[in-house]
Amino acid sequence: MAEDLSKSLLVVYHSMTGGTRQMAQALCDGAAQESGVAVRLLHASQAHAADVLAADGLVFATPENLAAMSGQLKDFFDRCYYDVLDQVNGRPYATLVCAGSDGQGAVRQIERIATGWRLRAVAPALVVCTHAQTREAIAAPKHIAPDDLARCQALGEALAGGLALGVF
């Protein structure tokens, strides 16, 4: 008998040095614990308006680049914004940021776009700070600490649980 996955969670991410990808994967692993939710992880360059429209819940995951979201995630929003406008009102969303400093510029940008789409934040933005401040540290592959990955996983579990129960 096929499993009934009546709800869906879309995770759109961009990652250059692996940190954001690890965070997004941990969130997906947590969400996958909920049997009633289908979880999709899509790179920002591969995500389209149809993917957003088909999702019951959304997660946007980005590195902090020059105190902003990544260009790839911005491109995703640029490509999808008007095709999605007024069609996802009230859907739940969350944000992941892999930051070298505080990540708040990226958080603010995503919050403004989510406000335009009339999405509903269901958790505070989860920001993991790597403290990468030199050219070498910024470009180096990232290794997210287990406790930070556990926070991402717990957020995924909560999002999927809320979707499955109809709380969101």
Helices and strands as residue ranges (DSSP letters): E 7-13, H 19-31, E 37-43, G 44-46, H 49-54, E 57-63, H 71-84, E 92-99, H 104-116, E 120-121, E 126-129, H 135-139, H 146-165
